[in-house]
Structure formats: C-alpha cells, structure tokens
Amino acid sequence: MTDFTMNIDAEGIATLVWDTQGKSMNVLNLEALAQLDELTDQALADGAVKGIIITSGKEGTFAGGMDLNIIAKMKEMAGDNPAKGLFDGIMYMHRILRKIERAGMDPKTNKGGKPVACVMPGTGLGIGMEIPLATHRIFAADNPKAKIGLPEIMVGIFPGAGGTTRLVRKMGAMAAAPFLLEGKLSDPKKAKMAGLIDEVSDDPMAAAREWVLSEPKFVKPWDEKGYKMPGGAPYHPAGFMTFVGASAMVHGKTWGAFPAAKALLSAVYEGAQVPFDTALKIEARWFTNVLMNPSSGAMIRSLFINKEALEKGANRPAVEDERVKKVGVLGAGMMGAGIALVSAKAGIDVVLIDQTQEAADRGKAYTETYADKGIARKKATPEQKEAMLSRITATTDLNALADVDLIVEAVFEDPKVKAEMTQKVEAVIPKDAIFASNTSTLPITELAKASGRADQFIGIHFFSPVEKMLLVEIIKGKGTGDRAVAKALDFVRQIKKTPIVVNDARFFYANRCILPYLNEGLRMVGEGVSPVLIDNAAQLLGFPVGPLQLVDETSVELGVKIARATKAAMGDAYPDDAVDEVLFFMEAEGRLGRKAKAGFYDYDEKGKRQLFWDGLAKKYPVADDQPDLTEVQNRLMFAQVLEAVRSLEEGVLEDIREGDVGAILGWGFAPWSGGPFSWLDIVGAPWAAEKCDALTEAYGTRFTCPDLLRDMGNKGQSFYNRFAPEKAA
C-alpha cells in the first residue's frame, strides 16, 4: 500500500500527499516512513523541482501521530541488542527529517537547496507535528476544531523524532515547556501565537505555493552561524534560571515517578549545550532510554491501545445499535445533575426528575453554570449553552419518562428507596427501556429484585465529578441481558467516557480496590506511622493523592457509612476494626473531611488544604521507629493489586485490560505502571508472590497471596501472556 504519493506540477512544485490507507486519520508506520524518504530523494534530485509541499489527503486533518502499536512493539522488534536496535531506528527517522530540513543545501555554505513547506488542513499531533517542524515553513488551515501539539508525554514517552530538540530551539525552553512537559494542544490560531506554526490561512495551500515560488530564505536559525537559543541556553544567566525552574516543576508534578518527563528534561538540558546534530543524538539516546523502560510500553498499552479498544467496544455483545435517544435521570443531586450535563452535552434529550421542582431546577442549573464557565474560558458559545439547556427537562412528573429508552437512577444510596423508585418508574417507561442504577456499593443483583425485567436491569457507576472523570463502570447483575450491556456501552461511548464491564460483587471492581488503599493508610495512622510518610509515599509511587488526603476528599462521613454497612453485611468476618477505630474517632471529633474544612488535614477559610491536623498526633503519636519508605509503599501497592487479582480470579473482571484501564482512569492508580496487572508484570509474579508472604507474616492475612498469583509465580508467567485479549476472546 502507498501512503505517500508525489505530484510535480508545471510550476515545479512537488506536492507530497500523505494518505494512510484504510485509516480515517494519517498515522505513520515504517513503510510510510520509507516512502517519505524515497520521495524526498526524488524531489531533491529532480532539477525541474523548485520546492516541496508536504500535505495530507485527509480532509480537515494532517496526522494523528505515529502508530503507537508499532512503538509498543519497537523493543521486541529491535533484535538481540534492543537498545542498539532502538537507537539505530530512531536515528534513521532523524536522518530522514534532517534531510527534509537541510533540503539539499551545501553543508558548509548553506547555499542551494529547495524550500520545503508543510500544509496542515487540521489536526497534527506527535509525529504529525514533528514532520512539519522539520520543514521550513508551516501553513495551517483556519480550522478551529483542529488540535496541534506534541502529546506524547501523556502516554509515557516524549517527542523523540526531533520534536523536542526543534521546538526548544524554535521557541526556547520556557515557551516550549507546556507543549513538551504537559502535552498542551492548541487550535491553529493559538499555535501561531505561541510560535508552533508560522501561518494560518483560509487557503493554506495557495499561501504555501506562493511562499515556495518566492525564492525565500529558508535556512533554519540553528543551522546558521551565531545562533542563540531564545531565552538563553543552560549556561546563560536567564537560561540557567529557566532550567532550574523547569526541573523543580517536573519534580513537583511527577514526584519522580514518571520516567519520560525526567528523560525529556535531560534531553533538552544536554542538547541545548551542543550543536544541533549532536543534540538529535542525545534526544535519540534518551528516547531509547524511555523505550527500554517497561513503564513506557505499559503506559502506551493501557492508556492508548487498551483504552481505545474498550472505547470501540472490544467487549460489546453482538447486539444491534443501542444508542440512546432520550435518557431519564432520577435524582438531581450532584451525581444526577452531572449525568444530565454530560448527556445533554452529547446531544441526548434528558428528563431530570426530583421530588421537588426546586431540586430539579437546581440540577438543571448545574449545566447552566458549567456552560457559563465554558463561555468565560472561550471553550463554549452562548448557542451551545442554549442547545444543552433546551435538551434538559427538569420536572417532578414521572409521566415525562414515558418515551425514554434508558433510565439512570441516581437517588439516595438506600435499597428501599431505590426499590420504590424502580417500581414506580417501570410502571411508566416503555417495555423495552433499560433501567440502570448509578450505585457505587449496592449489589446490582439485589437491586434488580425490585424490577419486573431483570434482564433489562444493569449498573452504571459514574465517578464524581461526572463531567471530569473519564471512567464509567458497567455492572452486570446475574440476570442482566446482552441488550442492557450493549445499551450501557453505547451510552458511555456517546458521552465520550471510557467503559469497563464487570460482574456483580460487593464494591464491584474500582471501589473493591480503592477501599483497601484507604484502609491501609488509616491502619498505619493507628500504628503510629507518620501521616506525612504515608501520603508522601503514595505520591512518590505516582498516585495523585495519598490515602489520607483521599479520605478527606471523599469525606470521612462516607467512609464511616461504608464501614458500618459492610460490617452489618459481613458480621464476624469483618476484617477492618483497626481501620474503624481511626475513622470513627475522626467522626466523633467532627473532622469529616474537606467539605467540613476539617479532616486529617486542616483547611483555611477558602477550603485550601494546609498541614496535618495536630490533634491526630495527640491521639495516635508518631512512633520513634518509622518503617522504610519502600515498606510503606509495598503495603499501599499490594493492598490494591491483590484485590485486582482476586477480582480476576473470582470472575468479577473478565478482561485484564479493563482492570488496568479502570484503575488508572478510576482512581489514578500509578499511571506510569500501566495499571495493577501491568505493574505485576513489571515486577514479576515470582517476586510479587514472595513479597505477599513477607507482608502476610508481618501484617496479616489481608496480604495472603491469591492462588492465581502463586500459580503464575511458580510457572514464571505474566498476566499479559496468560490472559492476552486474543486468548480471552
């Protein structure tokens, strides 16, 4: 297949058109890279060619980046010496882009050569931005929907095809930092203002042709004598402060847990002190370093390949299209209001029900406030706001649900209240409508007993705040049918969230794993472990917040409620009395968390978190002998991953991809690891089983090694080998 084609017109312009076969957006693969190389050679060697334009054959878009499936496999494709193979492969890419950049110029005088322009009809990401950066002038269409940038850091790598080196030399380290270290994306006009691209035009091809034929000067600044980096190089007084600040920012945001960010900063710092071609070699070495780290492969697999597969319906039953036309949301509190918001935003009509009209209107106002904030930030328009609000009918009248095809119940977490609402609503809604409960803890199979159509009853567990959280957990009860699962998956796809499907069990999957994390932190407080050590140990592992801060965020009150309900259900088998001692003490002291501006942490009048509450140390004095950091981290990590393994072992999880993606998106499980199963594959099942035994001996049976993990340790197996998606299928 031919992804790149070339046409030479009568005016001597060679136009290279990128059109990836069988894809809606261009992605670069190895064959296409070779084609680009060959056509570049032909154009530069042809005396009739005055200049080159690289553009896209896809309407409204330039390129989505490198095929990440290839990046994920690069190490295993690199032969017996993978580091050398990777480095050589990256340098091959550098040579092609450098050839485009030098464009036949004399290496000593910079004379001769042919101007090369890039025309971007729309979105250009990753390599889709690195190729344009290697050309001499970038022309973009005035396409406000387009996104331009280098988002590689978001999937555990960094721009390794010259994008890091070129952007820093083009803009300076400080200006480039948001685009490299945060993966910031911009529309074309903002990208031009920032200095990423050169021109925005209603007709970028005409503008590019005019420029190519104008006999322009096109030597890159860094290829000319006397070049000075914008903002100063590392040894310049101003540049020195930039790199000090950048280093502090990276460590402040990543806590040293994300290898790619540190490697990127190293490539920039070292590369800024040497000539351009040497800087490209340095970039290639650091990029090789990142690809050799198992973290990069795990992140790419979970945050791109697996996530995309789940969003495209990898585990969807073979049922016809079940997209939602009209949804009924029962309960207009924070969860219900958020569900109504994301549904209306996706173009779905919503009936928002509550006991009083005032409460229903307040739930609808949540969307209005959200839209107003979007307008203030120029992320939305008044017309979009009105369209969203027009889709939401806020009412107390259950008869308004007569033509919905999906119900999402988000009333008070009480089985009796939910059962009563189920029966009332099923008397009104169509016979083929699907009924979903947004519960975080109550078993779906039990809730379905109130329904006259258990096969159409399912759980759809949203995370709070709904509009920000990416994950939705779909729970199948024992009687849930395939059409209900398909309906839930199609709905989640419509509202642009990532779904995982699990079988019914206490706390489902996400809460089943996150509660032991919170509980282990609380246990350690009772044991006299420093609270600072507990929360910092978690953040050094890459968790967004430590367990004690997370208890404050979710509320001590909620923790107490879950503890009492769980104890009532489990009776003598209840294992968490040591946790309850700390939790109930906080409740008795009125330290209910962030909302109360008093929890494990103190808060100022505006609710900003301060230091740990000093009363905690009075009740639970910090012991003189503190555990090692790694011991605390192992306790926090194993508390979660063992529940993930047990969920798989017991059939709550049917696909390890859902376990990994759900953990990262649901509660921020150490994204650098790729998720609990990826982490276990990184450390190895034999080591994990051995560590379980040591933790069990020291701290109790909650760390007992699951039989599945023990068996895998004995056989030297990995999860992504034993439970590969194709094997599961």
MIPA-474689 format. One record per residue (C-alpha): residue number from 1; z, x negated, y negated. Coordinates in steps of 0.1 Angstrom, whole numbers, plus 2048, in hexadecimal, padded with zeros to 3 digits. Each point is the difference from the previous one (the first is absolute). Example, Ala and Ser with C-alpha at 12.3 -4.5 7.8 and 13.67 -1.06 7.14 Angstrom:
<recs>
 seq  pz  px  py
   1 84E 785 82D
   2 7F9 7F2 7DE
</recs>
This chain:
<recs>
 seq  pz  px  py
   1 800 800 800
   2 7F8 7F5 7DD
   3 81C 805 7E6
   4 7EF 7EB 7E4
   5 7DC 804 7F5
   6 7ED 7EF 7E4
   7 7E5 80C 7E9
   8 7EE 7E9 7E7
   9 7EF 813 7E4
  10 7E3 7F7 7E8
  11 818 7F3 7E6
  12 80F 7E7 818
  13 821 810 807
  14 80C 7FE 824
  15 817 81E 807
  16 817 7FD 81E
  17 80B 822 80B
  18 81F 803 816
  19 800 81F 816
  20 816 7FE 81F
  21 7F0 813 81C
  22 814 81E 80E
  23 81B 7FE 7E5
  24 806 816 7E1
  25 80C 7E1 7ED
  26 7F5 7DC 803
  27 817 7E9 814
  28 7F8 7DC 807
  29 7FC 7F3 823
  30 7F5 7DE 80D
  31 7DC 80B 806
  32 7FD 80D 7DC
  33 80F 7E0 7F3
  34 7E5 7EC 811
  35 7E6 817 7F2
  36 80D 7FB 7DD
  37 7FF 7DB 805
  38 7DC 800 80D
  39 7F3 817 7E4
  40 812 7EB 7E5
  41 7EE 7E1 80D
  42 7DF 812 800
  43 804 80D 7DC
  44 80C 7DE 7F3
  45 7E2 7EE 811
  46 7E6 818 7F4
  47 7EF 7F3 7E0
  48 7F6 823 7F6
  49 824 80C 7FE
  50 810 7FD 7DD
  51 821 80F 809
  52 814 814 81A
  53 813 821 7FF
  54 818 809 81C
  55 807 826 802
  56 808 81C 818
  57 7EB 819 812
  58 81D 818 802
  59 801 81A 7E4
  60 81F 7FD 7EA
  61 810 7E2 811
  62 7FB 7DB 805
  63 816 7F5 81D
  64 821 808 810
  65 807 7DC 80B
  66 7FF 7EB 820
  67 800 812 821
  68 826 7FD 807
  69 7F9 805 825
  70 7EF 7DE 7FE
  71 81D 7F0 7EC
  72 819 80D 81A
  73 7EC 7EF 81C
  74 7F7 7E0 7ED
  75 81C 7EB 810
  76 7F6 808 824
  77 7DB 7FB 7F7
  78 808 7DD 7F2
  79 800 7EE 821
  80 819 7E8 810
  81 80A 7F2 7DE
  82 804 820 7ED
  83 80C 7F0 7DF
  84 7E2 7E9 7FE
  85 7E9 81D 80A
  86 80E 817 7E6
  87 7FE 7E5 7E5
  88 7DC 7F8 809
  89 7F7 825 7FF
  90 810 805 7DE
  91 7EF 7E1 7F2
  92 7DE 80D 80D
  93 806 81F 7EA
  94 80A 7EA 7E3
  95 7E0 7EC 803
  96 7EB 820 7FF
  97 811 80D 7E1
  98 800 7DE 7EF
  99 7DA 7FE 807
 100 7FD 822 7ED
 101 816 7F2 7E4
 102 7ED 7DF 7FC
 103 7DE 812 805
 104 7EC 7E0 804
 105 80E 7EE 7E1
 106 7FF 7DA 800
 107 823 7F5 80B
 108 803 7E6 7E4
 109 7EE 80F 7E2
 110 804 826 807
 111 7DB 803 7F8
 112 7E8 817 811
 113 80C 81B 817
 114 7FB 826 7FF
 115 817 81A 7F0
 116 811 817 819
 117 80E 822 7F6
 118 813 81A 813
 119 7FB 825 7FA
 120 81D 815 80D
 121 7F8 826 801
 122 825 807 807
 123 81E 7F4 815
 124 802 7DB 808
 125 81E 7F4 814
 126 80A 7E0 811
 127 7E0 7ED 80A
 128 7EF 81B 7EC
 129 80F 7F0 7E1
 130 7FF 7DC 80C
 131 7DA 800 804
 132 7FC 80D 7DC
 133 818 7E6 7F3
 134 7E9 7E5 80F
 135 7E3 80D 7EC
 136 7FA 7F7 7DB
 137 804 823 7F1
 138 80E 820 80D
 139 7F2 822 7F5
 140 812 820 80A
 141 7F5 824 7FD
 142 816 816 7E9
 143 80F 811 81F
 144 824 80B 7F8
 145 806 807 825
 146 7F8 7DC 80A
 147 81C 7E8 809
 148 7FC 7DB 7FA
 149 818 7E5 80C
 150 80E 7EA 81B
 151 819 814 815
 152 803 7E7 81D
 153 825 7F9 7FA
 154 807 824 80A
 155 7F6 7F9 824
 156 811 7DF 804
 157 7E4 7E7 7F5
 158 7F3 7F5 7DE
 159 7DC 7FC 7F2
 160 7F4 7E2 815
 161 7DB 7FF 7F8
 162 804 7F0 7DE
 163 80E 81E 7EF
 164 822 7F0 7FA
 165 7F1 7E0 7F2
 166 7E5 810 7EB
 167 816 81C 7F1
 168 81B 7E7 7F5
 169 7E5 7EA 7F0
 170 7EF 81E 7F0
 171 81F 811 7F1
 172 81D 7E7 803
 173 81E 803 818
 174 814 818 7EC
 175 7E4 819 7FA
 176 7F4 7FE 824
 177 823 805 80F
 178 800 826 801
 179 7DE 801 811
 180 809 7E5 81A
 181 825 804 806
 182 802 826 7FD
 183 7DD 80A 80B
 184 7FB 814 7DF
 185 7E0 814 7FF
 186 7EE 80B 7E0
 187 7E3 816 7F6
 188 7E2 7EE 7F2
 189 80A 803 7DB
 190 823 7F3 806
 191 7F2 7E5 817
 192 7EA 7F5 7E3
 193 81D 801 7E7
 194 814 7EA 818
 195 7E4 7E7 805
 196 7F8 807 825
 197 7DC 80A 7F8
 198 7E8 7FA 7E3
 199 7EE 820 7F7
 200 803 826 806
 201 7E0 813 7FB
 202 7F0 822 807
 203 7E3 7ED 80F
 204 80E 7E0 80D
 205 7E0 7F6 812
 206 7EC 802 7E0
 207 81B 7EB 7EE
 208 800 7E7 81C
 209 7DA 7FC 801
 210 7FF 7FB 7DA
 211 81B 7E5 803
 212 7EF 7EE 81D
 213 7DF 7FF 7ED
 214 810 7F4 7DF
 215 802 7DC 80D
 216 826 801 7FC
 217 819 7E3 803
 218 812 807 821
 219 814 7E1 809
 220 823 80A 809
 221 81B 7F3 7E8
 222 812 7ED 81C
 223 7DF 7ED 808
 224 7FD 7F3 7DD
 225 811 7E0 7F3
 226 820 806 7EC
 227 808 821 811
 228 824 80B 7F9
 229 811 81C 813
 230 809 81E 7EB
 231 825 801 7F9
 232 804 7DC 80B
 233 801 7ED 821
 234 822 7FA 812
 235 805 7DF 7EE
 236 7FA 810 7DE
 237 81F 80C 7ED
 238 7F4 824 7FF
 239 7F2 7FF 823
 240 820 7F1 80E
 241 814 81F 7F4
 242 7E6 817 80F
 243 804 7F1 822
 244 826 800 7FE
 245 7FF 824 7F7
 246 7E6 809 81B
 247 816 7EE 81A
 248 81E 814 7F5
 249 7ED 820 800
 250 7F2 7FB 823
 251 822 7F7 80F
 252 811 81C 7ED
 253 7E8 81A 80E
 254 7FB 7F2 823
 255 822 7EF 807
 256 7EB 7E6 812
 257 7F8 818 81C
 258 7DA 803 7FA
 259 7ED 7E0 809
 260 7DF 809 7EE
 261 810 802 7DD
 262 810 7DE 803
 263 7E0 7F1 80F
 264 7EB 80F 7E4
 265 816 7F2 7E5
 266 7FF 7DE 811
 267 7DA 801 801
 268 7FF 809 7DB
 269 819 7E5 7F6
 270 7F1 7E4 814
 271 7DC 80B 7F9
 272 805 801 7DA
 273 807 7DA 800
 274 7E0 7F5 810
 275 7DA 804 7FC
 276 7F1 821 80A
 277 7F1 7F6 822
 278 821 7F0 80A
 279 812 820 7F5
 280 7EA 814 818
 281 80A 7E9 81D
 282 825 805 7F6
 283 7FA 826 7FF
 284 7F0 7FE 823
 285 81D 7ED 80E
 286 81A 819 7F3
 287 7EB 81D 80C
 288 7FE 7EF 822
 289 826 7FD 7FF
 290 804 825 7FA
 291 7E7 80A 81B
 292 812 7E9 819
 293 821 812 7F8
 294 803 81E 817
 295 80D 815 7E3
 296 7DD 803 7F1
 297 7F0 80D 820
 298 81D 819 805
 299 7FD 80D 7DC
 300 7DA 803 802
 301 803 812 821
 302 81B 819 7F5
 303 7F8 805 7DB
 304 7DB 802 803
 305 7F1 803 823
 306 81B 816 810
 307 808 814 7E0
 308 7DB 808 7FC
 309 7FC 80A 824
 310 81D 818 7FD
 311 7F3 80F 7E0
 312 7DE 805 810
 313 810 814 81C
 314 804 7E6 81C
 315 819 817 812
 316 7F2 822 7F5
 317 7FA 819 81C
 318 7DC 80B 807
 319 802 81F 7EB
 320 7E8 80E 7E6
 321 805 7FA 7DB
 322 822 80D 7F5
 323 800 7F7 7DB
 324 819 815 7EC
 325 7F2 819 7E7
 326 821 810 7F5
 327 823 7F4 806
 328 821 813 7FD
 329 81E 7EA 7F6
 330 822 80F 807
 331 81B 7F2 7E9
 332 7F9 7F3 7DD
 333 81A 7E4 7FF
 334 7F7 7DC 7FD
 335 7EE 7FE 822
 336 7EE 821 7FD
 337 7F5 7F9 7DC
 338 7F3 7DE 80B
 339 7EC 810 81D
 340 7F2 81A 7E8
 341 7F6 7E4 7E8
 342 7ED 7EA 819
 343 7EF 81F 80F
 344 7F4 80D 7DE
 345 7F5 7DD 7F6
 346 7EB 7FF 820
 347 7EF 820 7F6
 348 813 817 818
 349 80D 822 7F3
 350 826 803 802
 351 818 81D 802
 352 822 7F2 7F6
 353 81D 816 80C
 354 825 800 7F6
 355 81C 819 7FF
 356 7FE 804 7DA
 357 7E3 800 7E8
 358 812 7E6 7EB
 359 803 7E8 81D
 360 7DB 806 80A
 361 7F5 7F9 7DC
 362 816 7E1 7FF
 363 7EE 7F3 81F
 364 7DE 806 7F0
 365 80C 7EF 7E0
 366 804 7E0 815
 367 7DA 7FE 802
 368 7FD 806 7DB
 369 818 7E4 7F8
 370 7ED 7E9 819
 371 7DF 808 7EF
 372 80E 7FB 7DD
 373 80B 7DD 80A
 374 7DE 7F9 80E
 375 7F0 80B 7E0
 376 817 7EA 7EC
 377 7F6 7E2 815
 378 7DB 80A 7FE
 379 800 805 826
 380 7F7 825 7FD
 381 7F0 819 7E8
 382 80C 821 7F2
 383 7E4 811 814
 384 80E 7F0 820
 385 823 80D 7F8
 386 7F3 823 7FA
 387 7ED 7FF 821
 388 81F 7F5 813
 389 816 81A 7F0
 390 7E7 81C 806
 391 801 7F9 825
 392 826 806 803
 393 80D 824 801
 394 826 7FF 7FC
 395 810 820 80C
 396 81C 810 814
 397 7E9 818 812
 398 7FA 7F7 824
 399 7E2 818 801
 400 7ED 7E5 7EB
 401 7FF 7EC 821
 402 7E9 81A 811
 403 7E1 7EA 7FF
 404 80E 7DC 804
 405 7F5 7EB 81E
 406 81E 7E8 7FF
 407 825 805 7F8
 408 815 7E2 7F7
 409 825 80A 801
 410 817 7EB 7EA
 411 81F 816 7FD
 412 825 7F5 805
 413 806 7EA 81F
 414 812 81C 813
 415 7F2 80C 821
 416 80B 824 7F9
 417 7F0 801 7DD
 418 7E0 7F0 80E
 419 7FF 819 81D
 420 804 81E 7E9
 421 7E4 7F3 7EA
 422 7E9 7FA 81E
 423 803 824 80C
 424 7FC 80F 7DD
 425 7E1 7EB 7F9
 426 7EF 805 822
 427 801 825 7FA
 428 7E9 7FB 7E2
 429 7E9 7E2 807
 430 7E0 802 814
 431 803 7FE 826
 432 7ED 7DF 801
 433 814 7EF 7E4
 434 813 7E0 809
 435 825 7FE 7F7
 436 80E 7DE 7F8
 437 824 7F7 7F8
 438 808 7E3 7E9
 439 820 7F5 810
 440 80D 7DD 803
 441 819 804 81C
 442 7FF 823 810
 443 7EE 801 822
 444 7DF 812 7FD
 445 802 80F 823
 446 821 811 7F7
 447 7F2 80D 7DE
 448 7E1 80D 813
 449 816 818 814
 450 801 816 7E1
 451 7DA 802 800
 452 7EB 819 813
 453 7E5 7E6 804
 454 80F 7DF 80A
 455 7DD 7F1 806
 456 7F9 803 7DB
 457 822 7F2 7F5
 458 802 7DB 7F6
 459 815 7E8 7EB
 460 7F1 7EF 7E1
 461 81A 7E8 7F3
 462 7F9 7F4 7DC
 463 813 7E3 7F1
 464 80E 803 7DD
 465 7F2 7FF 7E6
 466 7E2 810 810
 467 7E7 7F6 7E5
 468 809 7DB 804
 469 807 7FB 825
 470 7E1 7F9 815
 471 80D 80A 822
 472 802 823 810
 473 810 803 823
 474 7F2 81C 815
 475 817 80C 81C
 476 7F4 812 81F
 477 819 818 810
 478 7FF 806 825
 479 7EA 81F 7FB
 480 7EA 7F3 7E3
 481 7DB 804 807
 482 7E2 7EA 7F7
 483 7F4 816 7E4
 484 821 7FD 7EE
 485 7FF 7DA 803
 486 7DC 800 7F4
 487 809 816 7E2
 488 81D 7EA 7F6
 489 7EA 7E1 803
 490 7E4 80F 7EC
 491 819 80B 7E5
 492 80F 7DE 7FD
 493 7DD 7F1 7FD
 494 7F8 819 7E4
 495 81E 7F6 7EC
 496 7F7 7DB 805
 497 81F 7F6 814
 498 803 7EC 820
 499 80B 814 81E
 500 813 7F6 820
 501 804 818 81D
 502 820 7FF 814
 503 811 815 81B
 504 81F 814 7F9
 505 822 7EE 803
 506 81F 7FC 7EB
 507 7F7 7F1 7DF
 508 7DB 7FD 80B
 509 7F4 7DC 7FA
 510 805 7F5 7DC
 511 824 80C 7FC
 512 809 7F5 823
 513 7F8 7DC 7F6
 514 80C 800 7DC
 515 822 80F 807
 516 80B 7E3 816
 517 7F6 7E8 7E3
 518 817 813 7E8
 519 81B 802 81A
 520 800 7DB 808
 521 804 7F9 7DB
 522 81E 818 7FE
 523 80F 7F1 81F
 524 7FF 7DD 7F1
 525 812 80C 7E1
 526 81C 80D 816
 527 801 7DE 812
 528 804 7ED 7DF
 529 7DD 7F3 7FD
 530 7F7 7FB 7DB
 531 7EC 81D 7F3
 532 7EB 7E7 7EB
 533 7F7 7ED 820
 534 7F7 821 812
 535 7E7 80D 7E6
 536 7F2 7DE 7F7
 537 7FB 7F7 825
 538 7EA 820 803
 539 7EC 7F8 7E1
 540 7FA 7DC 80C
 541 7F1 810 81F
 542 7E7 813 7EA
 543 811 822 7FF
 544 7FC 811 7DD
 545 826 807 7FF
 546 81E 7F7 814
 547 812 81A 816
 548 81D 806 7E7
 549 7E8 805 7E3
 550 7EC 818 816
 551 81F 814 808
 552 806 804 7DA
 553 7DB 80A 7FA
 554 800 81A 81C
 555 824 80B 7F8
 556 821 7FB 812
 557 802 826 801
 558 7E1 802 816
 559 80D 7E4 816
 560 821 813 805
 561 7ED 820 808
 562 7EA 7EF 81A
 563 81F 7EE 810
 564 813 821 804
 565 7E2 813 80E
 566 7F9 7E3 818
 567 824 7FE 80C
 568 801 825 806
 569 7E1 7FE 815
 570 809 7E1 814
 571 825 805 805
 572 812 7E4 813
 573 7DF 7EC 802
 574 7FF 7FC 7DA
 575 7FF 7DA 7F9
 576 805 7FD 7DB
 577 825 805 7F8
 578 802 7DE 7F0
 579 7E4 80A 7E8
 580 810 821 7F8
 581 820 7EE 7F5
 582 7ED 7EF 7E3
 583 7EA 81E 7F8
 584 81C 819 7FF
 585 815 7E9 7EB
 586 7E4 7FF 7E6
 587 7FD 826 801
 588 826 804 7FB
 589 7FE 7E8 7E2
 590 7E4 815 7F1
 591 7E8 7E3 803
 592 7E2 815 80A
 593 7E4 7E9 7F6
 594 7E7 7FA 7E4
 595 7FD 824 7F6
 596 825 801 7FA
 597 7FE 7DE 7EE
 598 81A 7F4 818
 599 7FB 7F2 823
 600 802 7DE 811
 601 7F2 7F4 7DF
 602 80C 808 7DD
 603 7E6 810 7E8
 604 7FE 802 7DA
 605 7FC 820 7ED
 606 7DA 800 805
 607 804 7FC 825
 608 7F6 7DB 801
 609 80F 7ED 81D
 610 81B 7E6 7F8
 611 816 7EB 817
 612 812 80C 81F
 613 81E 817 7FA
 614 820 7EB 800
 615 813 81B 812
 616 7EC 7F9 81F
 617 80F 7DD 803
 618 823 80E 7FB
 619 7FB 818 81E
 620 7EC 7E7 815
 621 809 7DD 7F5
 622 7E5 7E6 805
 623 809 7EA 81D
 624 805 7DA 7FA
 625 7E9 7F8 81D
 626 7DE 80F 7F9
 627 7E3 802 81A
 628 7E1 7EC 7FD
 629 7E3 810 7ED
 630 7EA 800 81F
 631 81B 812 814
 632 802 81C 7E6
 633 7DA 802 7FF
 634 7FE 802 826
 635 819 81D 801
 636 7EC 813 7E5
 637 7DF 7F9 810
 638 809 807 824
 639 812 820 7F7
 640 7DE 80E 7F6
 641 7E7 7F0 818
 642 814 80A 81F
 643 7FF 824 7F5
 644 7DA 7FC 7FC
 645 7FD 7F2 823
 646 816 81C 80E
 647 7EA 81A 7EE
 648 7E2 7F1 812
 649 813 7FE 821
 650 80B 825 7FE
 651 7DE 80D 7F5
 652 80A 809 7DC
 653 7E5 7E8 7F5
 654 7DF 801 813
 655 7EE 7E5 7EC
 656 80F 7DF 7F4
 657 7E8 801 7E2
 658 813 81E 7F4
 659 821 7EE 805
 660 7F5 7E3 7EB
 661 7EE 812 7E4
 662 81B 81B 7FE
 663 81C 7E6 7FD
 664 7EF 7ED 7E3
 665 7F5 81F 7ED
 666 81E 816 808
 667 81D 7E9 7F8
 668 7F1 7DF 7F6
 669 807 7ED 820
 670 7F9 7DB 7F9
 671 7DB 804 7F7
 672 7F9 7DB 806
 673 808 806 825
 674 7E6 81C 806
 675 81C 817 80C
 676 81A 800 81C
 677 7E8 7FB 81D
 678 7EC 7E6 7EE
 679 820 7EE 7F8
 680 80A 800 824
 681 7DE 7F2 809
 682 805 7E4 7E6
 683 823 7F5 80C
 684 7F7 807 825
 685 80F 819 819
 686 813 7E4 813
 687 812 7F4 7E1
 688 807 824 7F5
 689 80F 80A 822
 690 816 7E1 7FF
 691 80B 808 7DD
 692 809 823 80A
 693 818 7F3 81B
 694 811 7E9 7E6
 695 803 81D 7E7
 696 80D 818 81B
 697 81B 7E7 80A
 698 80B 7FB 7DC
 699 7FD 823 7F1
 700 7FC 81A 81B
 701 7E9 815 815
 702 7EA 80D 7E4
 703 7ED 7DF 803
 704 7FA 804 826
 705 7DE 7F4 808
 706 7E9 81D 80A
 707 7F1 7FE 823
 708 7DD 7FF 7F1
 709 807 7E2 7EA
 710 812 7EE 81D
 711 7E2 806 817
 712 7E8 7F3 7E5
 713 816 7E2 7FB
 714 800 7F8 825
 715 7DA 803 801
 716 7FA 7EE 7E0
 717 7ED 81F 7F2
 718 7F9 80B 7DC
 719 7FF 824 7F4
 720 7DD 7FD 7F2
 721 7F4 7F4 822
 722 813 818 816
 723 7FC 81E 7EA
 724 7DF 7F8 7F0
 725 7F0 820 7F0
 726 7E3 7FF 818
 727 818 7FF 81E
 728 814 81D 7F2
 729 7E0 814 7FC
</recs>
